[in-house]
Amino acid sequence: MGDDGRRCCDLLAREKLRPHTCRVFDGARRWLWEEFDHPDRANDEALRRGQKRVSRQLWHLGSKIMQVDAFVRANPSLDIRETHPELVFQRLNGGEPLQSKKSEAGILLRQKLLRREGFEDIERWLTRARIGTGAKPDDVLDACAAALAAHEPSGSVPEGSPPFDAHGLSMQIWF
């Protein structure tokens, strides 16, 4: 995570997903969650530092982001890579942007793309197997896309050798 929330890999992912640039969060910064317990105070400080505010959605993901960040920093020998499900789905769709993952058409297309990649039980995972878990259909689809990127990544942004953050973590998104 960059201190100002801007990372080259996020900008490149956003460009790759054009016209759906809002599908990539901007602004995760360790200090937001290390120093603040409320988004309004954190955003006041971000503005004071001349930085962008963090969205409510990203703020609420912060504790999970920090858990993953701590694990990755504590285990530098593991090959842990960042991915973005929308980049995976776009790759599976021949590079073409997809409709929203919240729309019926977007969900059906993602299911079709995953079935083509060998996820034969996707319908069951989205219905009966998901009941009582709290997972939404798009969460299940995103998890499958992340599994594909982990198993067989076909590209990354940036390509080649990535830049590293202040803790030596790669700032690269695989898809």
SVG drawing of the C-alpha trace seen along z (x, -y; Angstrom):
<svg xmlns="http://www.w3.org/2000/svg" viewBox="-31 -20 43 50">
<polyline fill="none" stroke="black" stroke-width="0.4" points="0.0,0.0 1.3,-3.4 1.4,-6.1 -0.8,-8.3 -3.1,-5.5 -1.9,-5.8 -0.3,-2.7 0.7,-2.2 -0.9,1.2 -4.3,-0.2 -4.0,-2.9 -3.1,-0.3 -5.9,2.0 -8.4,-0.9 -7.2,-1.7 -7.5,1.9 -11.1,2.1 -12.1,-1.1 -15.0,-2.2 -15.6,-0.5 -12.8,-2.3 -14.7,-2.5 -14.4,1.3 -10.8,0.7 -10.6,-0.8 -8.3,-3.7 -6.8,-4.8 -5.9,-1.9 -3.3,-3.3 -2.0,-1.5 -2.0,-4.6 -5.8,-5.1 -6.6,-1.9 -3.5,-2.1 -4.2,-5.6 -8.0,-6.0 -11.2,-4.1 -13.7,-6.2 -13.8,-7.0 -14.7,-10.7 -11.6,-11.3 -9.4,-9.3 -10.8,-11.3 -10.2,-14.6 -6.6,-13.6 -6.3,-12.5 -7.6,-15.8 -5.2,-17.6 -2.3,-15.6 -3.5,-16.6 -4.7,-13.1 -8.0,-11.6 -10.7,-10.5 -11.3,-6.8 -14.8,-5.4 -17.1,-4.0 -17.0,-0.7 -13.2,-0.5 -13.2,-1.8 -15.3,1.2 -13.0,3.6 -10.0,2.1 -9.8,4.5 -9.7,7.5 -7.1,5.6 -5.0,5.1 -5.2,8.8 -4.0,9.9 -1.3,7.2 0.0,8.4 0.0,12.0 1.8,11.2 4.4,9.1 5.0,11.8 5.5,14.5 7.8,13.0 9.0,16.4 5.5,17.3 4.5,16.6 1.4,14.5 0.0,12.4 -2.7,9.8 -5.4,10.3 -8.5,8.5 -11.5,10.6 -12.7,8.2 -9.4,8.4 -9.7,12.2 -13.3,12.1 -12.3,9.6 -9.5,11.9 -11.9,14.9 -14.2,12.7 -11.6,12.2 -10.6,8.8 -14.1,7.4 -15.6,5.5 -18.5,7.2 -21.8,5.9 -22.0,5.3 -21.5,8.3 -24.7,7.3 -26.9,7.5 -28.5,10.8 -26.7,10.6 -23.4,10.0 -23.9,12.9 -24.9,15.3 -22.0,14.3 -19.5,14.8 -21.1,18.2 -20.7,19.2 -17.1,18.1 -16.3,20.0 -18.1,23.2 -15.9,23.0 -12.9,23.0 -14.0,26.2 -16.2,24.8 -18.9,27.4 -20.6,26.9 -20.9,23.1 -24.8,23.1 -24.9,25.2 -22.3,22.9 -24.4,19.9 -27.6,21.4 -27.8,24.3 -24.1,24.3 -24.2,20.6 -27.3,20.5 -26.4,19.4 -22.8,18.5 -23.4,14.7 -21.6,14.8 -23.4,13.0 -23.4,14.5 -20.8,11.9 -18.5,12.9 -18.6,16.6 -17.9,15.6 -15.0,13.3 -13.5,16.1 -13.6,18.4 -11.9,15.8 -9.2,15.3 -8.7,19.1 -8.1,19.1 -5.6,16.2 -3.8,18.1 -3.7,21.4 -2.9,20.0 -2.2,16.3 -1.8,15.1 -0.8,11.5 -0.2,8.8 -0.2,5.0 2.4,3.8 4.1,6.4 7.6,7.5 9.4,6.5 7.0,4.6 7.7,1.7 7.7,2.4 6.1,0.6 7.9,-0.6 7.6,2.9 9.1,4.6 5.8,5.9 5.2,6.2 2.7,3.7 1.4,5.9 -2.0,7.3 -2.3,10.7 -5.1,11.9"/>
</svg>
